[in-house]
Each structure stands twice: as C-alpha cells, then as structure tokens.
C-alpha cells in the first residue's frame, strides 16, 4: 500500500464507529496528508513509515486521541502530549473532544507528525527502563524462594511479560491482594505465558 492510500480495513472501522466517527475521519485526513502508510493494527488505524509504527488513532469513553509510538522523544513545545499512565514509557497521546478542536490544531498536529517521522527516519529509540529497575514485590520474592521453578520460569519470560507481571503484582496497596495475584498467576508463569496470554 502506498502513501496517502486509504486502507479498506480502516474504511470498515470508520463505518462501524459509533463514537468519535467525525473526529477519526478528520484525524485520518490530517495523518494521510503527512505521507504515512495507513494500516490497521490493534483494531485501530495505525500509520507507519517503512513498517515502523509512527502514530495511531484511537478512542476512549471521554476522548479520542492521536497516539505517538515514540512520543516521549517529541519536543512538545505546546505541552499537549499526555502520558496515558505512569507505566507507559514511550508512547504519548494528544487528546481531543471535538472535530472543532482537531480542525483548529491541524497545523500543530502536522508539526508533531513530521517530527515523529524524522525521529523514525533517524532511528532514535526511547530508552526504556530495564526490568531490573522495577522492584520485585516481596510477595513474589517469597514465592520465588519457596518455588525455585517459578523464578526460573519467570526469568525465561520475555522482558515485556516480566514487566507486565511486576506492575500487576506491585500495584495493589494491600499485601494480601499482592499475595493473591501472585498465587493466581503461578500456573500462567510456570506455563511460560504472559499475564494476558
């Protein structure tokens, strides 16, 4: 598929959109104008440069957004990039609540998209936190001590799967909830599966 060409899967996605339809269409027009390739990934319109993800259009209950895959590297002189949650390392989004907002911001959005394209062309990468920078919750460490096979299985998981478990295990405030999460996930880990597999 060449630049500026509309992807039929995105057409289908837009035809079924109940919410944010006009906003999605406006964002699509702007992004396609920036000569990216339109694809459909993770159930959303995704725009790529030489098969590398640059920006994605997605929507939530209260807003729709342009998600920059390496948004953490953008300069953001307008202070409009949002880190979705504290655990998101690379991606940043610009949120919208109306077509009017998108239309008014078109020139700024294109500056951000072109900067994201330049970042991709330059090969820059976001320095992600290494898994050893995440703390292993005490409750998980105790299980590792009791069941060495669990530690071995955990260490064999991909870094992304390990990180998902570490965040999932350490987020509850109460120890008993953390213990419960670890216990419920043991079979998954021993089977070499990630949290959401």
C-alpha positions in Angstrom: 0.0 0.0 0.0 1.5 3.4 -1.0 1.4 6.6 0.9 -1.9 8.5 1.1 -3.8 5.3 0.1 -6.8 4.5 2.2 -6.8 1.1 3.8 -10.1 -0.8 3.4 -9.9 -2.1 6.9 -9.8 1.5 8.2 -12.8 2.3 6.0 -14.6 -0.6 7.6 -13.5 0.5 11.1 -14.8 4.1 10.4 -18.1 2.8 9.0 -18.7 0.9 12.3 -17.5 3.7 14.6 -20.4 4.7 16.9 -18.5 7.4 18.8 -15.8 9.8 17.5 -16.5 9.0 13.8 -16.2 12.5 12.6 -13.1 13.1 14.7 -11.5 9.9 13.4 -12.2 11.0 9.9 -10.7 14.4 10.5 -7.6 12.9 12.1 -7.2 10.4 9.3 -7.3 13.2 6.7 -4.5 15.1 8.5 -2.3 12.0 9.0 -2.7 10.8 5.4 -1.7 14.2 4.3 1.7 13.6 6.0 2.5 10.7 3.6 2.4 7.8 6.1 1.2 4.4 5.1 -2.3 3.6 6.5 -2.5 0.2 8.2 -4.9 -1.4 10.7 -3.3 -2.8 13.8 -4.5 -3.5 17.3 -8.0 -2.9 16.0 -7.2 0.8 15.2 -5.9 2.9 12.3 -2.2 2.9 12.5 0.2 4.9 10.4 3.6 3.6 9.5 6.9 4.6 7.8 8.8 1.7 6.3 6.8 -0.7 8.5 7.6 1.2 11.7 4.7 2.5 13.7 4.6 6.3 13.9 1.1 7.2 15.0 -2.2 5.5 15.9 -5.8 6.9 16.1 -7.8 5.6 18.9 -10.8 6.5 21.1 -12.0 6.1 24.7 -15.1 7.0 26.5 -14.2 10.6 27.2 -11.9 11.4 24.3 -10.3 10.3 21.1 -6.5 10.6 20.6 -3.5 10.5 18.3 -1.0 8.2 19.9 2.6 8.8 19.0 4.5 5.5 19.5 7.8 7.3 20.4 6.0 10.4 21.8 8.5 10.6 24.7 11.1 11.8 22.1 8.9 14.6 20.7 9.8 18.2 21.8 6.2 19.1 22.7 6.6 22.9 22.7 2.8 23.2 23.1 2.7 21.0 26.2 -0.1 18.9 24.7 1.4 15.4 24.9 -0.1 13.2 27.6 1.5 10.1 29.1 -1.5 7.7 29.4 -0.4 6.1 32.7 2.8 6.3 34.7 3.8 2.9 33.4 3.7 3.9 29.7 7.3 4.5 28.7 7.5 5.5 25.1 4.0 6.5 23.8 2.3 9.8 24.3 -1.1 11.0 23.1 -2.8 14.2 22.1 -6.4 14.1 23.2 -9.5 15.6 21.5 -13.1 16.1 22.5 -14.5 17.5 19.2 -13.9 17.9 15.5 -13.5 21.6 16.0 -10.5 21.1 18.3 -8.8 18.9 15.7 -9.5 21.4 12.9 -8.1 24.3 15.0 -5.0 22.2 15.8 -4.3 20.8 12.3 -1.1 22.9 11.7 0.3 21.9 15.1 -0.6 18.3 14.7 1.3 18.1 11.3 4.4 19.6 13.0 4.2 16.8 15.6 3.6 14.1 13.0 6.5 15.3 10.8 8.8 15.4 13.9 7.7 11.8 14.7 8.6 10.9 11.1 12.0 12.5 11.4 12.6 10.6 14.7 11.7 7.3 12.9 14.0 8.1 10.0 16.9 8.9 12.3 16.5 5.5 14.1 16.2 7.1 17.5 14.8 4.8 20.2 13.2 5.6 23.6 15.4 4.4 26.5 13.1 2.0 28.2 13.5 1.2 31.8 15.2 -2.2 32.2 13.3 -4.8 34.1 15.9 -4.8 36.8 14.9 -1.2 37.5 11.5 -2.5 38.6 11.2 -3.7 42.1 10.3 -7.3 42.6 7.5 -7.2 45.2 8.3 -9.0 48.4 5.3 -11.3 47.9 6.7 -12.5 44.6 10.2 -12.9 46.0 8.8 -15.1 48.8 7.2 -17.4 46.2 10.5 -17.5 44.3 12.2 -18.6 47.5 9.5 -21.3 48.1 9.3 -22.4 44.5 12.6 -22.1 42.6 10.9 -23.4 39.4 8.7 -20.3 39.5 11.8 -18.0 39.5 13.3 -19.9 36.6 10.1 -19.8 34.6 9.7 -16.1 35.4 13.2 -15.3 34.2 12.5 -17.2 31.0 9.6 -14.9 30.1 10.2 -12.0 27.6 11.1 -8.7 29.3 7.7 -7.3 28.3 5.8 -10.2 30.0 8.0 -9.9 33.1 7.3 -6.2 33.3 3.5 -6.7 33.0 3.6 -9.2 35.9 5.8 -6.9 38.0 3.4 -4.0 37.5 0.4 -6.2 38.1 1.8 -7.7 41.3 3.0 -4.4 42.8 0.0 -2.2 42.1 -2.3 -3.3 45.0 -1.8 -1.4 48.3 -2.5 -4.4 50.5 -0.1 -7.3 50.8 -2.8 -9.9 50.8 -4.1 -8.7 47.4 -0.5 -8.9 46.1 -0.1 -12.4 47.5 -3.4 -13.4 45.9 -2.4 -12.1 42.5 1.0 -13.9 42.7 -0.7 -17.2 43.6 -3.4 -16.9 40.9 -0.6 -16.2 38.3 1.7 -19.0 39.2 0.4 -21.6 36.8 0.4 -19.0 33.9 4.1 -18.2 34.7 5.1 -21.9 35.0 3.4 -22.5 31.6 5.6 -19.7 30.1 2.6 -17.5 29.5 2.3 -13.7 29.9 -0.3 -12.1 32.0 -2.7 -11.6 29.1 -2.0 -14.7 27.0 
